[in-house]
Amino acid sequence: MNQYTAKESVVAFIDILGASAKIQKNSAETLNIVHNAYDDALSAFSRVCRNVKNPPAIKIFSDNIVISCPCTAKEAHGTARKIIVLSAMLQEKLLTHNILVRGGIAKGDFFSDDVMLWGRALVDAYGLENSVAIFPRIVIHPNLVRDLGLRTQKEKASAMGFNVWLAEDHDGLFYVDYFHDFSCIKEPLIRILHHIDTTFERIAENHDNIKVCQKLIWQGNYLKRKLSELPAEASDELLASTGDPVGSEENQADMPDKK
């Protein structure tokens, strides 16, 4: 009889929102969108995290994505960063196709082979996605927040880059901040403006679906915050030429800031 053993791991469980309807509508198109987003995310990850030892494993089944990587206690910070960075890149690549995701990231025992995915880390990550995240965000488990020192060891967390890849939401939860690289100002600004426009269109299309609108409003507020973080002197000219989609009274009413 074989003896299988779970290993301490960092695991992300991500749900592709609305995927079931997209599969029913056009399975082949959705397959290619998701797989190409996966391919693009891996390419982007390899550019940011070069020469990575023990890269994360990804399994996609239907509308669920599991990203995992085993770690020792000493490797926990670096492993968590790998999972967070890859989750961010996958989230951003899917957004280019107007696909939103929701998820959770946790640390604990985990087992994976060609047959099974198993363990507490997976259960905890799924619990965050299913019951806590609510909005299109990938939430970090409170225990992992503690282990990474995001509240108590901020300088150390900053040195590991977590201040770049994570943000704290209004409810005190940390989530993956996938729009953060402003090294090339024009490109992210154009992308953010495009996604804000698209979000408003989707709110209008789904005005009679409260749950969908709640998710889209959160997404719009997130994009507005990212827009406000851009250096003003670098973005004013482009905003003037493209128009400010969040400046009108009508749009401010559709997408109110949370207090």
Solvent accessible surface area in square Angstrom, and as a share of the most:
residue,aa,sasa,rsa
1,M,242,1.08
2,N,109,0.56
3,Q,162,0.72
4,Y,138,0.52
5,T,97,0.56
6,A,38,0.29
7,K,130,0.55
8,E,76,0.34
9,S,2,0.02
10,V,0,0.00
11,V,0,0.00
12,A,0,0.00
13,F,15,0.06
14,I,2,0.01
15,D,21,0.11
16,I,3,0.01
17,L,27,0.13
18,G,49,0.47
19,A,3,0.02
20,S,69,0.45
21,A,70,0.54
22,K,67,0.28
23,I,61,0.31
24,Q,160,0.71
25,K,180,0.76
26,N,68,0.35
27,S,63,0.40
28,A,65,0.50
29,E,99,0.44
30,T,10,0.06
31,L,113,0.56
32,N,82,0.42
33,I,39,0.20
34,V,15,0.09
35,H,95,0.43
36,N,75,0.38
37,A,2,0.01
38,Y,51,0.20
39,D,59,0.31
40,D,70,0.36
41,A,1,0.01
42,L,65,0.32
43,S,54,0.35
44,A,9,0.07
45,F,12,0.05
46,S,64,0.41
47,R,147,0.54
48,V,74,0.43
49,C,14,0.09
50,R,182,0.66
51,N,151,0.78
52,V,42,0.24
53,K,180,0.76
54,N,74,0.38
55,P,84,0.53
56,P,15,0.10
57,A,59,0.45
58,I,33,0.17
59,K,71,0.30
60,I,66,0.34
61,F,90,0.38
62,S,86,0.56
63,D,29,0.15
64,N,28,0.15
65,I,0,0.00
66,V,3,0.02
67,I,0,0.00
68,S,12,0.08
69,C,1,0.00
70,P,54,0.34
71,C,12,0.07
72,T,79,0.46
73,A,98,0.76
74,K,198,0.84
75,E,87,0.39
76,A,10,0.08
77,H,35,0.16
78,G,31,0.29
79,T,5,0.03
80,A,0,0.00
81,R,68,0.25
82,K,27,0.11
83,I,0,0.00
84,I,0,0.00
85,V,0,0.00
86,L,0,0.00
87,S,0,0.00
88,A,1,0.01
89,M,19,0.08
90,L,2,0.01
91,Q,9,0.04
92,E,16,0.07
93,K,49,0.21
94,L,1,0.00
95,L,9,0.04
96,T,65,0.38
97,H,78,0.35
98,N,54,0.28
99,I,3,0.02
100,L,14,0.07
101,V,2,0.01
102,R,40,0.15
103,G,0,0.00
104,G,0,0.00
105,I,0,0.00
106,A,1,0.01
107,K,45,0.19
108,G,5,0.05
109,D,60,0.31
110,F,12,0.05
111,F,33,0.14
112,S,47,0.30
113,D,51,0.27
114,D,143,0.74
115,V,131,0.75
116,M,82,0.37
117,L,43,0.21
118,W,161,0.56
119,G,10,0.10
120,R,140,0.51
121,A,0,0.00
122,L,28,0.14
123,V,98,0.56
124,D,35,0.18
125,A,0,0.00
126,Y,98,0.37
127,G,28,0.27
128,L,10,0.05
129,E,7,0.03
130,N,87,0.45
131,S,78,0.50
132,V,53,0.30
133,A,0,0.00
134,I,94,0.48
135,F,34,0.14
136,P,1,0.00
137,R,3,0.01
138,I,0,0.00
139,V,0,0.00
140,I,1,0.01
141,H,34,0.15
142,P,77,0.48
143,N,63,0.32
144,L,2,0.01
145,V,10,0.06
146,R,158,0.58
147,D,53,0.27
148,L,1,0.01
149,G,0,0.00
150,L,15,0.07
151,R,119,0.44
152,T,118,0.69
153,Q,89,0.39
154,K,136,0.57
155,E,156,0.70
156,K,104,0.44
157,A,5,0.04
158,S,46,0.30
159,A,91,0.71
160,M,61,0.27
161,G,13,0.12
162,F,1,0.01
163,N,95,0.49
164,V,64,0.37
165,W,18,0.06
166,L,11,0.05
167,A,26,0.20
168,E,89,0.40
169,D,14,0.07
170,H,105,0.47
171,D,84,0.43
172,G,24,0.24
173,L,38,0.19
174,F,22,0.09
175,Y,7,0.03
176,V,1,0.00
177,D,12,0.06
178,Y,15,0.06
179,F,3,0.01
180,H,37,0.17
181,D,88,0.46
182,F,40,0.17
183,S,104,0.67
184,C,81,0.49
185,I,38,0.20
186,K,123,0.52
187,E,86,0.39
188,P,4,0.03
189,L,0,0.00
190,I,73,0.37
191,R,67,0.24
192,I,0,0.00
193,L,12,0.06
194,H,97,0.43
195,H,5,0.02
196,I,0,0.00
197,D,69,0.36
198,T,17,0.10
199,T,7,0.04
200,F,25,0.11
201,E,105,0.47
202,R,61,0.22
203,I,19,0.10
204,A,65,0.50
205,E,128,0.58
206,N,42,0.22
207,H,140,0.62
208,D,120,0.62
209,N,66,0.34
210,I,128,0.65
211,K,146,0.62
212,V,46,0.27
213,C,18,0.11
214,Q,90,0.40
215,K,41,0.17
216,L,3,0.02
217,I,43,0.22
218,W,5,0.02
219,Q,3,0.01
220,G,0,0.00
221,N,3,0.01
222,Y,1,0.00
223,L,0,0.00
224,K,23,0.10
225,R,69,0.25
226,K,6,0.03
227,L,19,0.09
228,S,91,0.59
229,E,98,0.44
230,L,9,0.05
231,P,54,0.34
232,A,63,0.49
233,E,145,0.65
234,A,45,0.35
235,S,6,0.04
236,D,85,0.44
237,E,147,0.66
238,L,28,0.14
239,L,35,0.18
240,A,88,0.69
241,S,86,0.56
242,T,77,0.45
243,G,38,0.37
244,D,70,0.36
245,P,19,0.12
246,V,15,0.09
247,G,48,0.46
248,S,51,0.33
249,E,153,0.69
250,E,128,0.58
251,N,31,0.16
252,Q,77,0.34
253,A,79,0.61
254,D,62,0.32
255,M,0,0.00
256,P,69,0.44
257,D,82,0.43
258,K,75,0.32
259,K,221,0.94
